[in-house]
Amino acid sequence: MAEHLGLNTVGDLLHHYPRRYAERGELTRLADLPLDEHVTVVAQVADARVHTFNHGRGKRLEVTLTDGSGRLQLVFFGRTVHHHHRELLPGRRGMFAGKVGVFNRRLQLSHPAYELLGADSDADAPAAFAGRLMPIYPACKQMESWKIAKAVDTVLGALRATGWAGVADPLPAALRTERALPTLPEALEKVHQPHSKADLEQARARLKWDEAFVLQVALARRRLAEGQLPAVPRKPREGGLLDAFDARLPFTLTDGQRTVSREIFEDLAGEHPMHRLLQGEVGSGKTLVALRAMLAVVDAGGQAALLAPTEVLAQQHHRSITEMMGELAEGGMLGGPEHATKVVLLTGSMGAAARRRALLELATGEAGIVIGTHALIEDAVRFHDLGLVVVDEQHRFGVEQRDALRSKGKQPPHLLVMTATPIPRTVAMTVFGDLETSVLDQLPAGRSPIASHVVPAAEKPHFLARAWERVREEVAAGHQAYVVCPRIGDEEEQEAAGAGRAGTGGGDGGPGADGEGAGADGDRRPPLAVLDVAARLADGPLEGLRVAALHGRMQPDAKDEVMRRFAAGEVDVLVATTVVEVGVNVPNATVMVIMDADRFGVSQLHQLRGRVGRGSAPGLCLLVSEAPDGSPARARLGAVAATLDGFELSRIDLEQRREGDVLGQAQSGTRSSLRMLAVIDDEEVIVDAREKATALVADDPGLERLPELRVALEALLDEEREEYLEKG
């Protein structure tokens, strides 16, 4: 249990809740079995036959299960064939567990574990089967669902015998009474051994509250502690660098940018560190808001650091910020204006001389703004007076990296975290509960609308041919195009096949990753690759256009050179992996073709699409897919094509993710502590729990009057997780 399911204690086992419940007479839908997953089914034997092969020397038992919705084949080889043949008689019913595979276009379990239900099986099994809902647990090959159920029954029996001694109930009694929630022992009994669906509902309501409340108490304590740390107030000075910058802007700020800037400036002027999350739609002008905050800190005598997840993005930020600032970025240079500062770039691939110069400018304070990758975190990097850390695309950074940068200030610097992935309100409250949130949801004037269309390449190949014609038309009109592929193309063949199975493209974890769009036998071709597609396009439909490839394994200089040529209009079509997903800003690019679009996550598609329509000409995004019409993957692509509202899409994305995904990263990268709570569906519980937790912590920060809650917090926040919240 510890090795394969991460269950180390009795408490872990009791909080390993059933995934679903089987009822007598209810057959699991075999029609819905997911490929390559470990499943438990309750079904009936329809047929069992022994076949010989290898001139009679080998024997194979094939058993067909049925459940009214579909059929599933079991297969056994070797010496145990006759034993299983005697047991698995037509009409017998049982629980069968194994990994779903495909053979001859039929679903099958090879050598599954099983437990028969009925007169000849374990004396208790028929009664249990007839008498109550049967829990089906998340299981694995080494530990089937019914073995977990027996272990849980043993533990519950032992705890009942002691009157549940030593089991702390984390919810304050007043809260439990107010919400009419059962006690923790009652809830655990009802979730593992429910006699009715009403039992289940009561147990779930209680266990959801536990998860929401304990997590929100942890976050409320972090907010309170961080609100008491000292920080140097950074107030922008009149007539300084920020005013000079605003005066040279060729446009006016949107109302949203003004509001968010005001919130940030108020935080920066405080005596405690700012902890703010800035989320904004792709292209809503977050970088400009962050730059104004950095300039305000430079005005107040401090330095600001912008941490980017990739070298391409760091270089892009450096280029766009120095362009926006113009002569104001020429501090210390001959003829540079009085208010100017220096903007330096620091990445891992810089030459030794350039690196030494950048480090010196940081240490002396000559550089007011530094933009870099994780190279900023190294021990050799010293700041004169670090006042603000801006983290771009927060989800791509480990917490340790962010913390290492924050520790470089004499006092804790202010922190601004930016993300272009819109986060639904409840997720922001749960994952980023220790940050104040600002939202930019207006696009600046001059941004063009983006039209999005699904191109069903398998059903309508002429649609794909038309897509390439559209690219040629855009280039003929003086514009440029992106073509995005999920894979680079120089990997080993098995890596490619593995990428295909994993769904490539960035952790959607959604339905598209499980063999949809495959043929009936479930085989799936490897995802399309940049190097292959670039070569095919240059010799085929886009012959005569200037086509270049860009991917993450190129040398940094080569990557930068390709991006520079694309930005300068010397490349017509850039065929790339998702390295162009964030931060790349080429206003002349008007069309993006995303190949194998069903292999990407919803929010990732939305991010990619935001790279076009950044100038005055309208943008076009074509989502090319071989997923069949009516499949969940096509439905997902249809949702992306139907709306430009990132918040709506992030909701769809989360609803389709598998359980446990959402908070995986918020819990130090280990398994999520949320097992019952669904952050999208349980909005009411989360909002209510946050309110109650905040009031309770304000009244009793040390939880002196609630020792049981302290125990639950210690269980949720083992040392590693506590450290994660401390840093994050």
Secondary structure, DSSP 8 states (H G I E B T S, - for coil): -HHHH---SHHHHHTS--SEEE-TT----GGG--TT-EEEEEEEEEEEEEEEETTTTEEEEEEEEE-SS-EEEEEEEGGGHHHHHHH--TT-EEEEEEEEEEETTEEEEES-EEEEESTTS-THHHHHHHHS-EEE---BTTB-HHHHHHHHHHHHHHHHHTTSTT----S-HHHHHHHT---HHHHHHHHHS-SSHHHHHHHHHHHHHHHHHHHHHHHHHHHHHHTTS--------TTSHHHHHHHH-SS---HHHHHHHHHHHHHHTSSS--EEEEEE-TTS-HHHHHHHHHHHHHHTT-EEEEE-SSHHHHHHHHHHHHHHHGGGGBTTSTT--TT--EEEEE-TTS-HHHHHHHHHHHHHT-EEEEEESGGGGSTT---S-EEEEEEESGGGS-HHHHHHHHTTSSS--EEEEEESS---HHHHHHHSTTSEEEEE----TT---EEEEEEETTT-HHHHHHHHHHHHHHHHTT-EEEEE-SB-S-S-HHHHHHHHHHTSSS---SGGGSSTTS-TT-------BHHHHHHHHHHTTTTTS-EEEE-TTS-HHHHHHHHHHHHTT--SEEEE-GGGSSS---TTEEEEEETTGGGS-HHHHHHHHTTSS-SSS-EEEEEEE---TTSHHHHHHHHHHH---HHHHHHHHHHHS-TT-TTTGGGTTSS-S-SS--TTTTHHHHHHHHHHHHHHHHH-TT-TT-HHHHHHHHHHS-HHHHHHHHH-
